[in-house]
Amino acid sequence: MPRSYKHIIWDWNGTLLDDTWLCVEVLNGLLRQRNRNPLSENDYRENFGFPVIHFYEYLGFDVDVDSFDRISQAFIQAYEARWLTECELQKGAASTLETLAEQGYSHSVLSAAHQRALETGIAHFGIGRHFRGLVGTDNIHAHGKVEQGRRWIRSLDWPAREVVLVGDTLHDYEVAQAIGTDCILLAHGHHTPERLAGSGAPVVHSLEELVGFLKRKPMQ
């Protein structure tokens, strides 16, 4: 029998924010500077993952500690110069949050993005009122999400069995396993549907489909 969820923990990048295309463009800018071949969006979605340093190794960057810091800084600088003016929320994101709230769900965000960037983005897109909390990281390397998730799940009013994590990468599935929640994966973000399906978690292809999936779950 399906579980009765009360709270949804949302990932941010790729799940609610449509930014996969921008990540590809920024990475291609860094690759051009190093006279390397460009990356297609499909190649990105097939290979991007966490820890991010391993993806940079796949791209051929020199990832000794100092170089990894420089590459990360360069990526963040180029990304932050554009994302607030060029990115949009995923189609139907705001209405999805509203609809699910009307159905009795509460929301929070757990992200590998830096806390400041997460708060800035949520405020910029005017959706802050939907969330009980925004939980980001304290670094630019996109690590620490599991630890933050464990702290966050302990602070919630519901046991883990009444919480579901919605994300767009296999790392989101790993985080859900680590914090003891179910996971639903959206195939419109940073990983391909085929990669996501390999996790065994439910995969949906749009926020509209997600609403329908959750509506079939009995609420108490």
Phi, psi and chi 1 to 4 in degrees:
 res  aa     phi    psi   chi1   chi2   chi3   chi4
   1 MET       -  133.8 -177.6  173.5  179.2      -
   2 PRO   -64.1  150.8   21.5  -31.8      -      -
   3 ARG   -74.9  158.5  -67.7 -175.8  178.7 -177.3
   4 SER   -99.9  103.7  -59.2      -      -      -
   5 TYR   -85.6  143.9  -57.8  127.2      -      -
   6 LYS  -114.3  -26.1  -56.2  -66.9  179.7   60.7
   7 HIS  -136.9  139.6 -176.4   78.7      -      -
   8 ILE  -113.3  124.0  -57.9  170.8      -      -
   9 ILE   -96.9  117.7  -61.5  177.1      -      -
  10 TRP   -97.9  138.3  -65.2   87.6      -      -
  11 ASP   -74.3  163.2  172.0   57.8      -      -
  12 TRP  -106.0  -71.3  173.4 -125.4      -      -
  13 ASN   -65.2  123.8  -60.4   92.8      -      -
  14 GLY    86.4  -25.4      -      -      -      -
  15 THR   -93.5  -59.5  -60.5      -      -      -
  16 LEU   -97.6  -30.8  -68.0  172.5      -      -
  17 LEU  -102.4  128.5 -179.7   69.1      -      -
  18 ASP   -86.7   89.0 -178.4    6.3      -      -
  19 ASP  -130.7    9.5   69.9  -17.7      -      -
  20 THR   -58.4  -45.4  -58.2      -      -      -
  21 TRP   -59.0  -38.3   65.4  -87.8      -      -
  22 LEU   -70.3  -39.7  178.8   57.0      -      -
  23 CYS   -59.1  -40.7  -68.9      -      -      -
  24 VAL   -63.8  -44.3  173.5      -      -      -
  25 GLU   -64.3  -41.6  -72.4 -166.2    8.5      -
  26 VAL   -65.4  -44.9  169.3      -      -      -
  27 LEU   -61.4  -39.4  -75.7  168.7      -      -
  28 ASN   -65.9  -32.4  -80.7  -25.1      -      -
  29 GLY   -63.6  -42.4      -      -      -      -
  30 LEU   -67.0  -37.3  -62.8  178.8      -      -
  31 LEU   -67.2  -40.4  -70.3  168.4      -      -
  32 ARG   -60.8  -40.1  -81.8 -164.7  -57.1  -86.9
  33 GLN   -60.7  -23.5  -67.1  171.1    9.8      -
  34 ARG  -108.1   14.8  -67.6  158.4  176.1   81.2
  35 ASN    56.6   41.3  -63.0  -46.4      -      -
  36 ARG  -109.9  158.3  -62.9 -171.0 -179.7  -83.2
  37 ASN   -67.1  147.5  -67.8  -32.5      -      -
  38 PRO   -69.9  162.3   25.9  -34.4      -      -
  39 LEU  -107.7  130.6  178.8   72.2      -      -
  40 SER   -81.7  159.9   69.9      -      -      -
  41 GLU   -63.7  -36.0 -176.0  167.9  -46.5      -
  42 ASN   -67.6  -40.3 -174.0   67.5      -      -
  43 ASP   -62.1  -42.0 -167.8   11.9      -      -
  44 TYR   -58.8  -51.2  171.8   86.7      -      -
  45 ARG   -67.4  -26.8  -62.6 -179.6   75.8 -146.9
  46 GLU   -77.8  -21.7  -75.3  -77.6    0.3      -
  47 ASN  -125.7  -19.8  -68.0  -78.2      -      -
  48 PHE   -61.6  141.6  171.3   73.5      -      -
  49 GLY  -170.8 -173.3      -      -      -      -
  50 PHE  -121.7  143.8  -62.8   86.9      -      -
  51 PRO   -63.9  144.3  -17.0   29.5      -      -
  52 VAL   -62.0  -29.2  174.4      -      -      -
  53 ILE   -57.0  -33.2 -170.3  170.7      -      -
  54 HIS   -70.0  -32.8  -63.2  -38.9      -      -
  55 PHE   -68.5  -39.4  179.2   59.1      -      -
  56 TYR   -63.3  -35.9  -74.3  168.8      -      -
  57 GLU   -62.8  -42.6  -71.9  174.4  -25.8      -
  58 TYR   -58.7  -37.1  164.5   77.2      -      -
  59 LEU   -76.4  -11.1  -66.1  177.7      -      -
  60 GLY    95.4   10.4      -      -      -      -
  61 PHE   -71.7  152.4  -70.2  118.1      -      -
  62 ASP   -78.8  112.9  178.6    5.1      -      -
  63 VAL  -114.3   35.0  -68.4      -      -      -
  64 ASP   -62.0  166.4   62.9   78.8      -      -
  65 VAL   -54.6  -47.2  173.4      -      -      -
  66 ASP   -66.5  -40.7  -70.4  -24.2      -      -
  67 SER   -68.1  -37.8  -68.0      -      -      -
  68 PHE   -61.1  -41.0 -179.6   47.6      -      -
  69 ASP   -63.1  -42.9  -75.3  -18.7      -      -
  70 ARG   -66.5  -41.9  -72.0 -163.6  -63.0  -87.9
  71 ILE   -64.5  -42.9  -65.6  165.7      -      -
  72 SER   -62.1  -43.6  -61.8      -      -      -
  73 GLN   -62.7  -42.5  -69.6  -78.8    1.9      -
  74 ALA   -64.9  -41.1      -      -      -      -
  75 PHE   -62.9  -49.4  177.5   90.0      -      -
  76 ILE   -62.2  -41.6  -69.0  -63.3      -      -
  77 GLN   -60.6  -46.5 -176.7  176.8    9.1      -
  78 ALA   -69.5  -38.7      -      -      -      -
  79 TYR   -65.9  -48.1  178.1   93.6      -      -
  80 GLU   -69.3  -20.3  -70.3 -168.7  -18.2      -
  81 ALA   -71.1  -15.4      -      -      -      -
  82 ARG  -125.3  -28.9  -60.4  175.5   57.8 -175.2
  83 TRP   -66.3  -36.5   76.1  -75.0      -      -
  84 LEU   -70.0  -27.2  -74.2  177.3      -      -
  85 THR   -96.4  -21.2   55.4      -      -      -
  86 GLU  -112.5  -26.0  -62.8 -175.0   38.7      -
  87 CYS   -84.8  156.0  -73.4      -      -      -
  88 GLU  -129.2  165.4  -62.6  179.5   -5.8      -
  89 LEU   -67.5  155.7  -65.8  177.0      -      -
  90 GLN   -59.0  149.0  -66.0  -77.1    7.5      -
  91 LYS   -53.6  123.6 -178.6 -179.8  178.0 -178.8
  92 GLY    81.2   10.6      -      -      -      -
  93 ALA   -61.5  -50.2      -      -      -      -
  94 ALA   -63.4  -44.2      -      -      -      -
  95 SER   -68.8  -31.5   60.0      -      -      -
  96 THR   -64.1  -45.6  -67.1      -      -      -
  97 LEU   -59.9  -41.9  -67.3  168.0      -      -
  98 GLU   -65.2  -47.5 -171.5   74.3   45.5      -
  99 THR   -62.0  -44.7  -63.4      -      -      -
 100 LEU   -68.6  -33.3  -69.2  172.9      -      -
 101 ALA   -64.0  -39.9      -      -      -      -
 102 GLU   -64.5  -26.7  -68.8  171.0   -5.8      -
 103 GLN   -84.8   -2.2  -67.4  179.2    8.9      -
 104 GLY   108.0    2.3      -      -      -      -
 105 TYR   -86.7  143.4  -65.9   94.8      -      -
 106 SER  -105.3  165.0   60.4      -      -      -
 107 HIS  -133.4  151.0  -53.5  -71.6      -      -
 108 SER  -147.7  170.8   61.7      -      -      -
 109 VAL  -122.9  133.1  175.0      -      -      -
 110 LEU  -123.8  118.0  173.4   63.9      -      -
 111 SER  -135.7  150.2  175.4      -      -      -
 112 ALA   -81.5   -3.4      -      -      -      -
 113 ALA   -71.3  156.2      -      -      -      -
 114 HIS   -61.8  143.4 -168.1  -80.0      -      -
 115 GLN   -54.5  -43.2 -177.5   70.7   31.2      -
 116 ARG   -63.0  -44.2  173.3 -173.7   53.0   79.4
 117 ALA   -65.5  -39.7      -      -      -      -
 118 LEU   -61.5  -48.9  175.2   60.9      -      -
 119 GLU   -62.6  -40.7  -67.4  173.1   -5.0      -
 120 THR   -61.9  -44.9  -62.5      -      -      -
 121 GLY   -66.0  -45.4      -      -      -      -
 122 ILE   -60.8  -41.4  -65.0  -67.1      -      -
 123 ALA   -67.4  -42.1      -      -      -      -
 124 HIS   -59.1  -40.0  173.0   78.8      -      -
 125 PHE   -90.0    1.8  -70.4  104.0      -      -
 126 GLY    68.3   32.2      -      -      -      -
 127 ILE  -116.4   11.8   56.1  174.6      -      -
 128 GLY   -60.9  -28.7      -      -      -      -
 129 ARG   -65.1  -17.3   63.3 -172.3  177.3   85.2
 130 HIS   -80.4  -15.4  -65.6  -67.4      -      -
 131 PHE  -110.9  136.3  -58.9  111.3      -      -
 132 ARG   -75.3  -23.4  -67.5  174.9   61.5   96.9
 133 GLY  -167.9  154.4      -      -      -      -
 134 LEU  -123.8  119.2  -54.0  174.8      -      -
 135 VAL  -121.6  108.4 -177.1      -      -      -
 136 GLY  -110.9 -161.4      -      -      -      -
 137 THR  -113.7  174.8   61.3      -      -      -
 138 ASP  -110.2   22.0   61.6   -2.5      -      -
 139 ASN  -145.1  169.4   62.6   85.0      -      -
 140 ILE   -99.5    6.4   63.4  168.9      -      -
 141 HIS   -99.8    6.3  -56.6  -51.8      -      -
 142 ALA    60.9   35.2      -      -      -      -
 143 HIS  -121.9  160.0   62.3   71.1      -      -
 144 GLY   106.0    5.7      -      -      -      -
 145 LYS   -68.4  -35.9 -168.0  170.4 -178.4  178.2
 146 VAL   -64.2  -46.6  168.7      -      -      -
 147 GLU   -62.7  -43.7  -67.4   78.8    6.6      -
 148 GLN   -63.7  -38.6  -67.9  -71.6   70.8      -
 149 GLY   -63.7  -41.3      -      -      -      -
 150 ARG   -62.6  -41.2  -74.7  173.7  172.9  151.6
 151 ARG   -65.9  -41.2  -77.1 -167.4  -73.8  -91.0
 152 TRP   -66.9  -43.3 -178.4 -120.2      -      -
 153 ILE   -63.7  -32.6 -163.2   72.1      -      -
 154 ARG   -69.5  -23.5  -70.5 -164.6  -64.5  -92.9
 155 SER   -87.9  -12.5   74.2      -      -      -
 156 LEU   -77.0  162.5  -68.0  175.1      -      -
 157 ASP   -82.8   -5.9  -61.5  -28.9      -      -
 158 TRP  -119.5  150.2  -53.3  -86.6      -      -
 159 PRO   -68.6  160.0   24.4  -32.9      -      -
 160 ALA   -57.9  -31.0      -      -      -      -
 161 ARG   -67.1  -16.0   67.0  178.1  179.5  -85.8
 162 GLU  -102.8   12.2  -65.7 -178.9  -12.8      -
 163 VAL  -121.4  140.4  178.6      -      -      -
 164 VAL  -126.9  138.3   62.0      -      -      -
 165 LEU   -99.4  130.9 -170.2  151.8      -      -
 166 VAL  -114.1  119.5  175.6      -      -      -
 167 GLY  -143.7 -171.9      -      -      -      -
 168 ASP  -130.4    8.9   70.2  -51.4      -      -
 169 THR  -135.4  163.7   69.1      -      -      -
 170 LEU   -63.6  -27.8  -67.1  176.0      -      -
 171 HIS   -64.3  -35.6 -173.8   51.3      -      -
 172 ASP   -62.0  -38.6  -69.0  -48.4      -      -
 173 TYR   -63.9  -41.3  176.7   68.9      -      -
 174 GLU   -63.0  -40.6  -65.5  166.8   -9.2      -
 175 VAL   -62.9  -45.3  171.8      -      -      -
 176 ALA   -58.5  -43.2      -      -      -      -
 177 GLN   -61.4  -41.6  -72.5 -172.0  -54.1      -
 178 ALA   -66.7  -32.8      -      -      -      -
 179 ILE   -99.3   -1.7   67.3  176.9      -      -
 180 GLY    86.2   18.6      -      -      -      -
 181 THR  -105.0  163.0   70.2      -      -      -
 182 ASP   -71.1  168.2  -77.6   -9.5      -      -
 183 CYS  -142.4  138.5 -176.7      -      -      -
 184 ILE  -121.4  132.6  -57.4  169.9      -      -
 185 LEU  -110.6  133.3  -65.1  170.5      -      -
 186 LEU   -96.4  131.5  -84.0  158.3      -      -
 187 ALA   -92.9   17.9      -      -      -      -
 188 HIS  -104.9   14.7   62.8 -161.9      -      -
 189 GLY  -117.6 -128.5      -      -      -      -
 190 HIS   -85.4   -9.8  -68.5  -97.5      -      -
 191 HIS  -123.0  151.8  -78.2 -178.2      -      -
 192 THR   -73.0  155.8   62.1      -      -      -
 193 PRO   -56.2  -36.9  -22.3   31.1      -      -
 194 GLU   -65.1  -42.7  -66.5   77.6   15.9      -
 195 ARG   -62.6  -44.7  -71.8 -177.8   74.4 -172.6
 196 LEU   -63.2  -40.7  -61.5  178.5      -      -
 197 ALA   -61.0  -29.0      -      -      -      -
 198 GLY   -64.3  -17.5      -      -      -      -
 199 SER   -74.3  -23.8   69.9      -      -      -
 200 GLY    87.5   -6.9      -      -      -      -
 201 ALA   -76.8  155.1      -      -      -      -
 202 PRO   -60.1  137.9  -20.8   31.5      -      -
 203 VAL  -120.5  128.7  176.9      -      -      -
 204 VAL  -120.9  157.5  -64.9      -      -      -
 205 HIS  -106.0   -1.9  -68.2   78.9      -      -
 206 SER  -160.5  164.4   67.4      -      -      -
 207 LEU   -68.0  -32.2  -70.8  167.7      -      -
 208 GLU   -61.4  -43.4 -178.9 -179.1   11.1      -
 209 GLU   -65.2  -37.0 -174.4  178.6  -16.3      -
 210 LEU   -60.7  -44.0  175.1   69.4      -      -
 211 VAL   -58.1  -44.4  170.6      -      -      -
 212 GLY   -64.0  -38.7      -      -      -      -
 213 PHE   -63.9  -47.2 -178.3   88.1      -      -
 214 LEU   -69.8  -28.9  -71.0  170.2      -      -
 215 LYS   -65.2  -26.3 -167.5  172.1 -176.8  178.8
 216 ARG   -78.0  -11.3  -67.9 -165.6  -66.2  -87.7
 217 LYS   -81.4  129.0  -57.4  -72.2 -176.0  179.3
 218 PRO   -69.4  132.5   25.7  -33.2      -      -
 219 MET   -97.7  146.1  -61.8  -65.5  -66.8      -
 220 GLN  -115.0      -  -65.4  177.6  -10.5      -
